[in-house]
Amino acid sequence: MTVSSYKKMFKQLRAKPVKFARYMKHNKIKQRDYGSQTKVCMRCRNTKGFIAKYGINLCRKCFRDVATKIGFKKYS
């Protein structure tokens, strides 16, 4: 299916609320309880390089951007 046919399908389904509800019941995205997809960066929604320690909840790239504002110092 192409993008245009998906848009057409959703337009047709929205006109029929009962069928749309049944479609969404069986085809919606699952809420995850565990795994890497449950933890996402608060700034960029990235799942890679996630830092959860101390309640930071940022990926490593965003952490480098805001580390000095938060109060972390770089020791070399």
PQR file with spaces between the fields and no chain letter, atoms N, CA, C, O and H, PARSE charges and radii, in Angstrom:
ATOM       1  N    MET     1       0.832   -1.188    0.000 -0.4000 1.5000
ATOM       2  CA   MET     1       0.000    0.000    0.000 -0.0000 2.0000
ATOM       3  C    MET     1       0.870    1.242    0.000  0.5500 1.7000
ATOM       4  O    MET     1       1.933    1.278    0.620 -0.5500 1.4000
ATOM       5  N    THR     2       0.419    2.218   -0.677 -0.4000 1.5000
ATOM       6  CA   THR     2       1.139    3.484   -0.691 -0.0000 2.0000
ATOM       7  C    THR     2       0.585    4.407    0.383  0.5500 1.7000
ATOM       8  O    THR     2      -0.442    4.118    0.997 -0.5500 1.4000
ATOM       9  H    THR     2      -0.445    2.189   -1.181  0.4000 1.0000
ATOM      10  N    VAL     3       1.270    5.513    0.601 -0.4000 1.5000
ATOM      11  CA   VAL     3       0.843    6.464    1.619 -0.0000 2.0000
ATOM      12  C    VAL     3      -0.520    7.039    1.276  0.5500 1.7000
ATOM      13  O    VAL     3      -1.365    7.218    2.152 -0.5500 1.4000
ATOM      14  H    VAL     3       2.105    5.748    0.102  0.4000 1.0000
ATOM      15  N    SER     4      -0.728    7.324    0.015 -0.4000 1.5000
ATOM      16  CA   SER     4      -2.011    7.908   -0.372 -0.0000 2.0000
ATOM      17  C    SER     4      -3.171    6.941   -0.125  0.5500 1.7000
ATOM      18  O    SER     4      -4.270    7.360    0.237 -0.5500 1.4000
ATOM      19  H    SER     4      -0.041    7.179   -0.697  0.4000 1.0000
ATOM      20  N    SER     5      -2.917    5.630   -0.326 -0.4000 1.5000
ATOM      21  CA   SER     5      -3.991    4.678   -0.085 -0.0000 2.0000
ATOM      22  C    SER     5      -4.271    4.528    1.418  0.5500 1.7000
ATOM      23  O    SER     5      -5.410    4.278    1.812 -0.5500 1.4000
ATOM      24  H    SER     5      -2.024    5.289   -0.621  0.4000 1.0000
ATOM      25  N    TYR     6      -3.229    4.680    2.262 -0.4000 1.5000
ATOM      26  CA   TYR     6      -3.454    4.666    3.705 -0.0000 2.0000
ATOM      27  C    TYR     6      -4.303    5.857    4.123  0.5500 1.7000
ATOM      28  O    TYR     6      -5.225    5.721    4.928 -0.5500 1.4000
ATOM      29  H    TYR     6      -2.303    4.882    1.942  0.4000 1.0000
ATOM      30  N    LYS     7      -3.985    7.036    3.568 -0.4000 1.5000
ATOM      31  CA   LYS     7      -4.769    8.232    3.887 -0.0000 2.0000
ATOM      32  C    LYS     7      -6.217    8.055    3.450  0.5500 1.7000
ATOM      33  O    LYS     7      -7.141    8.449    4.160 -0.5500 1.4000
ATOM      34  H    LYS     7      -3.236    7.147    2.915  0.4000 1.0000
ATOM      35  N    LYS     8      -6.405    7.464    2.283 -0.4000 1.5000
ATOM      36  CA   LYS     8      -7.745    7.222    1.765 -0.0000 2.0000
ATOM      37  C    LYS     8      -8.498    6.241    2.662  0.5500 1.7000
ATOM      38  O    LYS     8      -9.688    6.409    2.926 -0.5500 1.4000
ATOM      39  H    LYS     8      -5.653    7.144    1.706  0.4000 1.0000
ATOM      40  N    MET     9      -7.782    5.214    3.123 -0.4000 1.5000
ATOM      41  CA   MET     9      -8.408    4.209    3.977 -0.0000 2.0000
ATOM      42  C    MET     9      -8.842    4.833    5.309  0.5500 1.7000
ATOM      43  O    MET     9      -9.951    4.578    5.778 -0.5500 1.4000
ATOM      44  H    MET     9      -6.815    5.077    2.908  0.4000 1.0000
ATOM      45  N    PHE    10      -7.970    5.652    5.920 -0.4000 1.5000
ATOM      46  CA   PHE    10      -8.326    6.297    7.185 -0.0000 2.0000
ATOM      47  C    PHE    10      -9.490    7.264    7.008  0.5500 1.7000
ATOM      48  O    PHE    10     -10.343    7.386    7.888 -0.5500 1.4000
ATOM      49  H    PHE    10      -7.069    5.860    5.539  0.4000 1.0000
ATOM      50  N    LYS    11      -9.524    7.939    5.889 -0.4000 1.5000
ATOM      51  CA   LYS    11     -10.637    8.857    5.635 -0.0000 2.0000
ATOM      52  C    LYS    11     -11.948    8.082    5.559  0.5500 1.7000
ATOM      53  O    LYS    11     -12.968    8.533    6.080 -0.5500 1.4000
ATOM      54  H    LYS    11      -8.832    7.840    5.174  0.4000 1.0000
ATOM      55  N    GLN    12     -11.925    6.921    4.917 -0.4000 1.5000
ATOM      56  CA   GLN    12     -13.124    6.107    4.822 -0.0000 2.0000
ATOM      57  C    GLN    12     -13.515    5.513    6.177  0.5500 1.7000
ATOM      58  O    GLN    12     -14.698    5.406    6.501 -0.5500 1.4000
ATOM      59  H    GLN    12     -11.097    6.554    4.494  0.4000 1.0000
ATOM      60  N    LEU    13     -12.501    5.126    6.968 -0.4000 1.5000
ATOM      61  CA   LEU    13     -12.790    4.535    8.272 -0.0000 2.0000
ATOM      62  C    LEU    13     -13.345    5.559    9.252  0.5500 1.7000
ATOM      63  O    LEU    13     -14.203    5.223   10.068 -0.5500 1.4000
ATOM      64  H    LEU    13     -11.540    5.213    6.705  0.4000 1.0000
ATOM      65  N    ARG    14     -12.878    6.791    9.190 -0.4000 1.5000
ATOM      66  CA   ARG    14     -13.354    7.818   10.115 -0.0000 2.0000
ATOM      67  C    ARG    14     -14.839    8.128    9.892  0.5500 1.7000
ATOM      68  O    ARG    14     -15.521    8.589   10.807 -0.5500 1.4000
ATOM      69  H    ARG    14     -12.181    7.064    8.527  0.4000 1.0000
ATOM      70  N    ALA    15     -15.326    7.881    8.703 -0.4000 1.5000
ATOM      71  CA   ALA    15     -16.750    8.087    8.419 -0.0000 2.0000
ATOM      72  C    ALA    15     -17.610    7.009    9.072  0.5500 1.7000
ATOM      73  O    ALA    15     -18.816    7.180    9.247 -0.5500 1.4000
ATOM      74  H    ALA    15     -14.771    7.507    7.960  0.4000 1.0000
ATOM      75  N    LYS    16     -16.967    5.892    9.432 -0.4000 1.5000
ATOM      76  CA   LYS    16     -17.683    4.778   10.062 -0.0000 2.0000
ATOM      77  C    LYS    16     -17.039    4.510   11.427  0.5500 1.7000
ATOM      78  O    LYS    16     -16.092    3.729   11.515 -0.5500 1.4000
ATOM      79  H    LYS    16     -15.987    5.753    9.290  0.4000 1.0000
ATOM      80  N    PRO    17     -17.541    5.147   12.493 -0.5600 1.5000
ATOM      81  CA   PRO    17     -16.870    5.078   13.791  0.2800 2.0000
ATOM      82  C    PRO    17     -16.777    3.672   14.393  0.5500 1.7000
ATOM      83  O    PRO    17     -15.813    3.376   15.100 -0.5500 1.4000
ATOM      84  N    VAL    18     -17.731    2.823   14.135 -0.4000 1.5000
ATOM      85  CA   VAL    18     -17.691    1.471   14.697 -0.0000 2.0000
ATOM      86  C    VAL    18     -16.557    0.678   14.056  0.5500 1.7000
ATOM      87  O    VAL    18     -15.802    0.003   14.755 -0.5500 1.4000
ATOM      88  H    VAL    18     -18.514    3.064   13.561  0.4000 1.0000
ATOM      89  N    LYS    19     -16.433    0.754   12.744 -0.4000 1.5000
ATOM      90  CA   LYS    19     -15.363    0.033   12.052 -0.0000 2.0000
ATOM      91  C    LYS    19     -13.999    0.619   12.396  0.5500 1.7000
ATOM      92  O    LYS    19     -13.016   -0.113   12.508 -0.5500 1.4000
ATOM      93  H    LYS    19     -17.046    1.303   12.177  0.4000 1.0000
ATOM      94  N    PHE    20     -13.939    1.937   12.564 -0.4000 1.5000
ATOM      95  CA   PHE    20     -12.681    2.588   12.924 -0.0000 2.0000
ATOM      96  C    PHE    20     -12.237    2.147   14.317  0.5500 1.7000
ATOM      97  O    PHE    20     -11.050    1.898   14.531 -0.5500 1.4000
ATOM      98  H    PHE    20     -14.737    2.532   12.473  0.4000 1.0000
ATOM      99  N    ALA    21     -13.161    2.048   15.259 -0.4000 1.5000
ATOM     100  CA   ALA    21     -12.832    1.607   16.613 -0.0000 2.0000
ATOM     101  C    ALA    21     -12.322    0.168   16.605  0.5500 1.7000
ATOM     102  O    ALA    21     -11.366   -0.153   17.311 -0.5500 1.4000
ATOM     103  H    ALA    21     -14.124    2.250   15.084  0.4000 1.0000
ATOM     104  N    ARG    22     -12.946   -0.690   15.820 -0.4000 1.5000
ATOM     105  CA   ARG    22     -12.503   -2.075   15.730 -0.0000 2.0000
ATOM     106  C    ARG    22     -11.124   -2.157   15.074  0.5500 1.7000
ATOM     107  O    ARG    22     -10.280   -2.947   15.497 -0.5500 1.4000
ATOM     108  H    ARG    22     -13.722   -0.428   15.247  0.4000 1.0000
ATOM     109  N    TYR    23     -10.897   -1.348   14.049 -0.4000 1.5000
ATOM     110  CA   TYR    23      -9.592   -1.313   13.387 -0.0000 2.0000
ATOM     111  C    TYR    23      -8.507   -0.882   14.368  0.5500 1.7000
ATOM     112  O    TYR    23      -7.448   -1.505   14.434 -0.5500 1.4000
ATOM     113  H    TYR    23     -11.582   -0.706   13.705  0.4000 1.0000
ATOM     114  N    MET    24      -8.764    0.184   15.132 -0.4000 1.5000
ATOM     115  CA   MET    24      -7.771    0.684   16.074 -0.0000 2.0000
ATOM     116  C    MET    24      -7.544   -0.298   17.222  0.5500 1.7000
ATOM     117  O    MET    24      -6.443   -0.367   17.767 -0.5500 1.4000
ATOM     118  H    MET    24      -9.624    0.690   15.079  0.4000 1.0000
ATOM     119  N    LYS    25      -8.572   -1.054   17.591 -0.4000 1.5000
ATOM     120  CA   LYS    25      -8.431   -2.042   18.660 -0.0000 2.0000
ATOM     121  C    LYS    25      -7.401   -3.102   18.297  0.5500 1.7000
ATOM     122  O    LYS    25      -6.619   -3.526   19.148 -0.5500 1.4000
ATOM     123  H    LYS    25      -9.467   -0.997   17.148  0.4000 1.0000
ATOM     124  N    HIS    26      -7.397   -3.526   17.053 -0.4000 1.5000
ATOM     125  CA   HIS    26      -6.516   -4.607   16.629 -0.0000 2.0000
ATOM     126  C    HIS    26      -5.205   -4.129   16.019  0.5500 1.7000
ATOM     127  O    HIS    26      -4.288   -4.935   15.864 -0.5500 1.4000
ATOM     128  H    HIS    26      -8.032   -3.181   16.362  0.4000 1.0000
ATOM     129  N    ASN    27      -5.080   -2.860   15.667 -0.4000 1.5000
ATOM     130  CA   ASN    27      -3.892   -2.403   14.948 -0.0000 2.0000
ATOM     131  C    ASN    27      -3.127   -1.277   15.637  0.5500 1.7000
ATOM     132  O    ASN    27      -2.205   -0.722   15.039 -0.5500 1.4000
ATOM     133  H    ASN    27      -5.825   -2.205   15.792  0.4000 1.0000
ATOM     134  N    LYS    28      -3.474   -0.926   16.860 -0.4000 1.5000
ATOM     135  CA   LYS    28      -2.755    0.154   17.526 -0.0000 2.0000
ATOM     136  C    LYS    28      -1.393   -0.329   18.024  0.5500 1.7000
ATOM     137  O    LYS    28      -1.164   -1.532   18.152 -0.5500 1.4000
ATOM     138  H    LYS    28      -4.222   -1.377   17.346  0.4000 1.0000
ATOM     139  N    ILE    29      -0.510    0.595   18.297 -0.4000 1.5000
ATOM     140  CA   ILE    29       0.822    0.282   18.773 -0.0000 2.0000
ATOM     141  C    ILE    29       0.733   -0.181   20.222  0.5500 1.7000
ATOM     142  O    ILE    29       0.015    0.415   21.024 -0.5500 1.4000
ATOM     143  H    ILE    29      -0.696    1.572   18.192  0.4000 1.0000
ATOM     144  N    LYS    30       1.454   -1.232   20.554 -0.4000 1.5000
ATOM     145  CA   LYS    30       1.427   -1.772   21.911 -0.0000 2.0000
ATOM     146  C    LYS    30       2.194   -0.868   22.870  0.5500 1.7000
ATOM     147  O    LYS    30       3.231   -0.311   22.510 -0.5500 1.4000
ATOM     148  H    LYS    30       2.038   -1.717   19.903  0.4000 1.0000
ATOM     149  N    GLN    31       1.685   -0.726   24.085 -0.4000 1.5000
ATOM     150  CA   GLN    31       2.424   -0.056   25.140 -0.0000 2.0000
ATOM     151  C    GLN    31       3.388   -1.073   25.738  0.5500 1.7000
ATOM     152  O    GLN    31       2.965   -2.146   26.170 -0.5500 1.4000
ATOM     153  H    GLN    31       0.842   -1.179   24.377  0.4000 1.0000
ATOM     154  N    ARG    32       4.666   -0.751   25.768 -0.4000 1.5000
ATOM     155  CA   ARG    32       5.675   -1.680   26.262 -0.0000 2.0000
ATOM     156  C    ARG    32       5.865   -1.521   27.762  0.5500 1.7000
ATOM     157  O    ARG    32       5.830   -0.407   28.284 -0.5500 1.4000
ATOM     158  H    ARG    32       5.009    0.121   25.417  0.4000 1.0000
ATOM     159  N    ASP    33       6.068   -2.643   28.457 -0.4000 1.5000
ATOM     160  CA   ASP    33       6.304   -2.626   29.894 -0.0000 2.0000
ATOM     161  C    ASP    33       7.778   -2.803   30.224  0.5500 1.7000
ATOM     162  O    ASP    33       8.206   -2.488   31.334 -0.5500 1.4000
ATOM     163  H    ASP    33       6.096   -3.548   28.032  0.4000 1.0000
ATOM     164  N    TYR    34       8.558   -3.301   29.274 -0.4000 1.5000
ATOM     165  CA   TYR    34       9.970   -3.541   29.520 -0.0000 2.0000
ATOM     166  C    TYR    34      10.705   -3.463   28.194  0.5500 1.7000
ATOM     167  O    TYR    34      10.082   -3.477   27.133 -0.5500 1.4000
ATOM     168  H    TYR    34       8.210   -3.556   28.372  0.4000 1.0000
ATOM     169  N    GLY    35      12.025   -3.383   28.251 -0.4000 1.5000
ATOM     170  CA   GLY    35      12.835   -3.333   27.046 -0.0000 2.0000
ATOM     171  C    GLY    35      13.336   -1.934   26.745  0.5500 1.7000
ATOM     172  O    GLY    35      13.037   -0.980   27.462 -0.5500 1.4000
ATOM     173  H    GLY    35      12.532   -3.372   29.113  0.4000 1.0000
ATOM     174  N    SER    36      14.101   -1.833   25.676 -0.4000 1.5000
ATOM     175  CA   SER    36      14.752   -0.565   25.354 -0.0000 2.0000
ATOM     176  C    SER    36      13.775    0.493   24.849  0.5500 1.7000
ATOM     177  O    SER    36      14.056    1.687   24.963 -0.5500 1.4000
ATOM     178  H    SER    36      14.344   -2.608   25.093  0.4000 1.0000
ATOM     179  N    GLN    37      12.645    0.086   24.298 -0.4000 1.5000
ATOM     180  CA   GLN    37      11.712    1.058   23.733 -0.0000 2.0000
ATOM     181  C    GLN    37      10.876    1.774   24.791  0.5500 1.7000
ATOM     182  O    GLN    37      10.166    2.726   24.469 -0.5500 1.4000
ATOM     183  H    GLN    37      12.417   -0.883   24.205  0.4000 1.0000
ATOM     184  N    THR    38      10.947    1.337   26.043 -0.4000 1.5000
ATOM     185  CA   THR    38      10.190    2.010   27.093 -0.0000 2.0000
ATOM     186  C    THR    38      10.917    3.240   27.600  0.5500 1.7000
ATOM     187  O    THR    38      10.294    4.153   28.142 -0.5500 1.4000
ATOM     188  H    THR    38      11.524    0.563   26.305  0.4000 1.0000
ATOM     189  N    LYS    39      12.248    3.274   27.427 -0.4000 1.5000
ATOM     190  CA   LYS    39      13.048    4.376   27.931 -0.0000 2.0000
ATOM     191  C    LYS    39      13.461    5.264   26.763  0.5500 1.7000
ATOM     192  O    LYS    39      14.219    4.836   25.892 -0.5500 1.4000
ATOM     193  H    LYS    39      12.754    2.532   26.987  0.4000 1.0000
ATOM     194  N    VAL    40      12.968    6.490   26.742 -0.4000 1.5000
ATOM     195  CA   VAL    40      13.306    7.412   25.663 -0.0000 2.0000
ATOM     196  C    VAL    40      13.780    8.735   26.244  0.5500 1.7000
ATOM     197  O    VAL    40      13.394    9.118   27.348 -0.5500 1.4000
ATOM     198  H    VAL    40      12.352    6.838   27.449  0.4000 1.0000
ATOM     199  N    CYS    41      14.611    9.419   25.494 -0.4000 1.5000
ATOM     200  CA   CYS    41      15.133   10.723   25.898 -0.0000 2.0000
ATOM     201  C    CYS    41      13.993   11.733   25.966  0.5500 1.7000
ATOM     202  O    CYS    41      13.119   11.753   25.100 -0.5500 1.4000
ATOM     203  H    CYS    41      14.925    9.108   24.597  0.4000 1.0000
ATOM     204  N    MET    42      14.007   12.565   26.997 -0.4000 1.5000
ATOM     205  CA   MET    42      12.938   13.553   27.168 -0.0000 2.0000
ATOM     206  C    MET    42      13.047   14.685   26.158  0.5500 1.7000
ATOM     207  O    MET    42      12.043   15.332   25.858 -0.5500 1.4000
ATOM     208  H    MET    42      14.716   12.548   27.701  0.4000 1.0000
ATOM     209  N    ARG    43      14.246   14.945   25.623 -0.4000 1.5000
ATOM     210  CA   ARG    43      14.423   16.048   24.680 -0.0000 2.0000
ATOM     211  C    ARG    43      14.207   15.628   23.229  0.5500 1.7000
ATOM     212  O    ARG    43      13.471   16.287   22.495 -0.5500 1.4000
ATOM     213  H    ARG    43      15.062   14.419   25.867  0.4000 1.0000
ATOM     214  N    CYS    44      14.850   14.529   22.812 -0.4000 1.5000
ATOM     215  CA   CYS    44      14.838   14.180   21.380 -0.0000 2.0000
ATOM     216  C    CYS    44      14.126   12.864   21.072  0.5500 1.7000
ATOM     217  O    CYS    44      14.066   12.463   19.910 -0.5500 1.4000
ATOM     218  H    CYS    44      15.448   13.994   23.409  0.4000 1.0000
ATOM     219  N    ARG    45      13.590   12.187   22.077 -0.4000 1.5000
ATOM     220  CA   ARG    45      12.868   10.926   21.916 -0.0000 2.0000
ATOM     221  C    ARG    45      13.743    9.796   21.374  0.5500 1.7000
ATOM     222  O    ARG    45      13.224    8.848   20.785 -0.5500 1.4000
ATOM     223  H    ARG    45      13.639   12.513   23.021  0.4000 1.0000
ATOM     224  N    ASN    46      15.060    9.883   21.563 -0.4000 1.5000
ATOM     225  CA   ASN    46      15.996    8.861   21.123 -0.0000 2.0000
ATOM     226  C    ASN    46      16.026    7.738   22.152  0.5500 1.7000
ATOM     227  O    ASN    46      15.868    7.994   23.346 -0.5500 1.4000
ATOM     228  H    ASN    46      15.481   10.654   22.042  0.4000 1.0000
ATOM     229  N    THR    47      16.229    6.488   21.706 -0.4000 1.5000
ATOM     230  CA   THR    47      16.283    5.359   22.625 -0.0000 2.0000
ATOM     231  C    THR    47      17.704    4.857   22.826  0.5500 1.7000
ATOM     232  O    THR    47      17.944    4.041   23.716 -0.5500 1.4000
ATOM     233  H    THR    47      16.357    6.280   20.736  0.4000 1.0000
ATOM     234  N    LYS    48      18.633    5.313   22.037 -0.4000 1.5000
ATOM     235  CA   LYS    48      20.019    4.845   22.104 -0.0000 2.0000
ATOM     236  C    LYS    48      20.822    5.696   23.079  0.5500 1.7000
ATOM     237  O    LYS    48      20.634    6.910   23.142 -0.5500 1.4000
ATOM     238  H    LYS    48      18.438    5.975   21.314  0.4000 1.0000
ATOM     239  N    GLY    49      21.709    5.074   23.833 -0.4000 1.5000
ATOM     240  CA   GLY    49      22.585    5.793   24.744 -0.0000 2.0000
ATOM     241  C    GLY    49      21.828    6.491   25.856  0.5500 1.7000
ATOM     242  O    GLY    49      22.160    7.619   26.221 -0.5500 1.4000
ATOM     243  H    GLY    49      21.862    4.087   23.782  0.4000 1.0000
ATOM     244  N    PHE    50      20.817    5.835   26.396 -0.4000 1.5000
ATOM     245  CA   PHE    50      19.932    6.440   27.389 -0.0000 2.0000
ATOM     246  C    PHE    50      20.585    6.420   28.764  0.5500 1.7000
ATOM     247  O    PHE    50      21.137    5.398   29.172 -0.5500 1.4000
ATOM     248  H    PHE    50      20.547    4.919   26.100  0.4000 1.0000
ATOM     249  N    ILE    51      20.529    7.540   29.485 -0.4000 1.5000
ATOM     250  CA   ILE    51      21.069    7.652   30.837 -0.0000 2.0000
ATOM     251  C    ILE    51      19.900    7.870   31.789  0.5500 1.7000
ATOM     252  O    ILE    51      19.257    8.919   31.766 -0.5500 1.4000
ATOM     253  H    ILE    51      20.080    8.370   29.154  0.4000 1.0000
ATOM     254  N    ALA    52      19.630    6.868   32.628 -0.4000 1.5000
ATOM     255  CA   ALA    52      18.514    6.957   33.563 -0.0000 2.0000
ATOM     256  C    ALA    52      18.986    7.216   34.989  0.5500 1.7000
ATOM     257  O    ALA    52      18.177    7.508   35.870 -0.5500 1.4000
ATOM     258  H    ALA    52      20.153    6.016   32.647  0.4000 1.0000
ATOM     259  N    LYS    53      20.285    7.110   35.217 -0.4000 1.5000
ATOM     260  CA   LYS    53      20.819    7.243   36.566 -0.0000 2.0000
ATOM     261  C    LYS    53      20.540    8.638   37.121  0.5500 1.7000
ATOM     262  O    LYS    53      20.634    9.628   36.396 -0.5500 1.4000
ATOM     263  H    LYS    53      20.942    6.873   34.502  0.4000 1.0000
ATOM     264  N    TYR    54      20.200    8.714   38.396 -0.4000 1.5000
ATOM     265  CA   TYR    54      19.868    9.957   39.106 -0.0000 2.0000
ATOM     266  C    TYR    54      18.633   10.642   38.531  0.5500 1.7000
ATOM     267  O    TYR    54      18.423   11.827   38.788 -0.5500 1.4000
ATOM     268  H    TYR    54      20.124    7.909   38.985  0.4000 1.0000
ATOM     269  N    GLY    55      17.819    9.937   37.767 -0.4000 1.5000
ATOM     270  CA   GLY    55      16.606   10.525   37.201 -0.0000 2.0000
ATOM     271  C    GLY    55      16.871   11.514   36.082  0.5500 1.7000
ATOM     272  O    GLY    55      16.061   12.409   35.843 -0.5500 1.4000
ATOM     273  H    GLY    55      17.990    8.974   37.558  0.4000 1.0000
ATOM     274  N    ILE    56      18.010   11.365   35.383 -0.4000 1.5000
ATOM     275  CA   ILE    56      18.371   12.294   34.303 -0.0000 2.0000
ATOM     276  C    ILE    56      17.466   12.094   33.100  0.5500 1.7000
ATOM     277  O    ILE    56      16.948   13.068   32.555 -0.5500 1.4000
ATOM     278  H    ILE    56      18.668   10.638   35.577  0.4000 1.0000
ATOM     279  N    ASN    57      17.263   10.847   32.671 -0.4000 1.5000
ATOM     280  CA   ASN    57      16.375   10.481   31.562 -0.0000 2.0000
ATOM     281  C    ASN    57      16.672   11.240   30.277  0.5500 1.7000
ATOM     282  O    ASN    57      15.764   11.787   29.651 -0.5500 1.4000
ATOM     283  H    ASN    57      17.684   10.056   33.113  0.4000 1.0000
ATOM     284  N    LEU    58      17.945   11.276   29.881 -0.4000 1.5000
ATOM     285  CA   LEU    58      18.384   11.900   28.633 -0.0000 2.0000
ATOM     286  C    LEU    58      19.290   10.932   27.900  0.5500 1.7000
ATOM     287  O    LEU    58      19.889   10.049   28.513 -0.5500 1.4000
ATOM     288  H    LEU    58      18.683   10.832   30.389  0.4000 1.0000
ATOM     289  N    CYS    59      19.393   11.095   26.589 -0.4000 1.5000
ATOM     290  CA   CYS    59      20.376   10.317   25.839 -0.0000 2.0000
ATOM     291  C    CYS    59      21.737   10.986   26.042  0.5500 1.7000
ATOM     292  O    CYS    59      21.815   12.102   26.556 -0.5500 1.4000
ATOM     293  H    CYS    59      18.906   11.812   26.091  0.4000 1.0000
ATOM     294  N    ARG    60      22.788   10.312   25.646 -0.4000 1.5000
ATOM     295  CA   ARG    60      24.129   10.828   25.913 -0.0000 2.0000
ATOM     296  C    ARG    60      24.415   12.132   25.174  0.5500 1.7000
ATOM     297  O    ARG    60      25.158   12.977   25.674 -0.5500 1.4000
ATOM     298  H    ARG    60      22.725    9.405   25.229  0.4000 1.0000
ATOM     299  N    LYS    61      23.835   12.299   23.994 -0.4000 1.5000
ATOM     300  CA   LYS    61      24.070   13.528   23.220 -0.0000 2.0000
ATOM     301  C    LYS    61      23.406   14.730   23.876  0.5500 1.7000
ATOM     302  O    LYS    61      24.012   15.796   23.985 -0.5500 1.4000
ATOM     303  H    LYS    61      23.232   11.613   23.588  0.4000 1.0000
ATOM     304  N    CYS    62      22.168   14.560   24.312 -0.4000 1.5000
ATOM     305  CA   CYS    62      21.462   15.656   24.981 -0.0000 2.0000
ATOM     306  C    CYS    62      22.091   15.951   26.338  0.5500 1.7000
ATOM     307  O    CYS    62      22.137   17.100   26.778 -0.5500 1.4000
ATOM     308  H    CYS    62      21.676   13.694   24.224  0.4000 1.0000
ATOM     309  N    PHE    63      22.573   14.901   26.993 -0.4000 1.5000
ATOM     310  CA   PHE    63      23.228   15.104   28.288 -0.0000 2.0000
ATOM     311  C    PHE    63      24.470   15.965   28.136  0.5500 1.7000
ATOM     312  O    PHE    63      24.734   16.823   28.978 -0.5500 1.4000
ATOM     313  H    PHE    63      22.535   13.968   26.636  0.4000 1.0000
ATOM     314  N    ARG    64      25.228   15.751   27.084 -0.4000 1.5000
ATOM     315  CA   ARG    64      26.432   16.567   26.864 -0.0000 2.0000
ATOM     316  C    ARG    64      26.068   18.029   26.640  0.5500 1.7000
ATOM     317  O    ARG    64      26.813   18.924   27.039 -0.5500 1.4000
ATOM     318  H    ARG    64      25.014   15.054   26.399  0.4000 1.0000
ATOM     319  N    ASP    65      24.925   18.275   26.003 -0.4000 1.5000
ATOM     320  CA   ASP    65      24.492   19.643   25.749 -0.0000 2.0000
ATOM     321  C    ASP    65      24.099   20.374   27.031  0.5500 1.7000
ATOM     322  O    ASP    65      24.406   21.556   27.185 -0.5500 1.4000
ATOM     323  H    ASP    65      24.319   17.548   25.678  0.4000 1.0000
ATOM     324  N    VAL    66      23.432   19.691   27.941 -0.4000 1.5000
ATOM     325  CA   VAL    66      22.871   20.362   29.122 -0.0000 2.0000
ATOM     326  C    VAL    66      23.596   20.033   30.418  0.5500 1.7000
ATOM     327  O    VAL    66      23.147   20.447   31.486 -0.5500 1.4000
ATOM     328  H    VAL    66      23.183   18.731   27.816  0.4000 1.0000
ATOM     329  N    ALA    67      24.700   19.306   30.356 -0.4000 1.5000
ATOM     330  CA   ALA    67      25.381   18.855   31.580 -0.0000 2.0000
ATOM     331  C    ALA    67      25.836   20.029   32.438  0.5500 1.7000
ATOM     332  O    ALA    67      25.686   19.985   33.659 -0.5500 1.4000
ATOM     333  H    ALA    67      25.065   18.970   29.487  0.4000 1.0000
ATOM     334  N    THR    68      26.384   21.066   31.837 -0.4000 1.5000
ATOM     335  CA   THR    68      26.873   22.203   32.633 -0.0000 2.0000
ATOM     336  C    THR    68      25.708   22.972   33.253  0.5500 1.7000
ATOM     337  O    THR    68      25.839   23.497   34.359 -0.5500 1.4000
ATOM     338  H    THR    68      26.506   21.102   30.845  0.4000 1.0000
ATOM     339  N    LYS    69      24.582   23.044   32.567 -0.4000 1.5000
ATOM     340  CA   LYS    69      23.415   23.733   33.114 -0.0000 2.0000
ATOM     341  C    LYS    69      22.830   22.975   34.307  0.5500 1.7000
ATOM     342  O    LYS    69      22.312   23.579   35.245 -0.5500 1.4000
ATOM     343  H    LYS    69      24.475   22.617   31.669  0.4000 1.0000
ATOM     344  N    ILE    70      22.921   21.647   34.258 -0.4000 1.5000
ATOM     345  CA   ILE    70      22.406   20.826   35.343 -0.0000 2.0000
ATOM     346  C    ILE    70      23.317   20.911   36.563  0.5500 1.7000
ATOM     347  O    ILE    70      22.851   20.828   37.700 -0.5500 1.4000
ATOM     348  H    ILE    70      23.343   21.156   33.496  0.4000 1.0000
ATOM     349  N    GLY    71      24.621   21.077   36.322 -0.4000 1.5000
ATOM     350  CA   GLY    71      25.544   21.188   37.447 -0.0000 2.0000
ATOM     351  C    GLY    71      26.662   20.169   37.420  0.5500 1.7000
ATOM     352  O    GLY    71      27.393   20.030   38.401 -0.5500 1.4000
ATOM     353  H    GLY    71      24.999   21.144   35.399  0.4000 1.0000
ATOM     354  N    PHE    72      26.810   19.453   36.315 -0.4000 1.5000
ATOM     355  CA   PHE    72      27.904   18.490   36.195 -0.0000 2.0000
ATOM     356  C    PHE    72      29.149   19.202   35.680  0.5500 1.7000
ATOM     357  O    PHE    72      29.052   20.136   34.885 -0.5500 1.4000
ATOM     358  H    PHE    72      26.216   19.567   35.518  0.4000 1.0000
ATOM     359  N    LYS    73      30.317   18.761   36.134 -0.4000 1.5000
ATOM     360  CA   LYS    73      31.590   19.304   35.664 -0.0000 2.0000
ATOM     361  C    LYS    73      32.375   18.207   34.969  0.5500 1.7000
ATOM     362  O    LYS    73      32.300   17.035   35.337 -0.5500 1.4000
ATOM     363  H    LYS    73      30.397   18.002   36.780  0.4000 1.0000
ATOM     364  N    LYS    74      33.128   18.609   33.960 -0.4000 1.5000
ATOM     365  CA   LYS    74      33.955   17.656   33.230 -0.0000 2.0000
ATOM     366  C    LYS    74      35.358   17.688   33.825  0.5500 1.7000
ATOM     367  O    LYS    74      36.008   18.732   33.884 -0.5500 1.4000
ATOM     368  H    LYS    74      33.189   19.561   33.661  0.4000 1.0000
ATOM     369  N    TYR    75      35.801   16.514   34.264 -0.4000 1.5000
ATOM     370  CA   TYR    75      37.159   16.380   34.784 -0.0000 2.0000
ATOM     371  C    TYR    75      37.968   15.621   33.750  0.5500 1.7000
ATOM     372  O    TYR    75      37.563   14.548   33.303 -0.5500 1.4000
ATOM     373  H    TYR    75      35.273   15.667   34.217  0.4000 1.0000
ATOM     374  N    SER    76      39.126   16.183   33.365 -0.4000 1.5000
ATOM     375  CA   SER    76      39.920   15.489   32.344 -0.0000 2.0000
ATOM     376  C    SER    76      41.198   14.930   32.896  0.5500 1.7000
ATOM     377  O    SER    76      41.973   14.319   32.160 -0.5500 1.4000
ATOM     378  H    SER    76      39.455   17.055   33.729  0.4000 1.0000
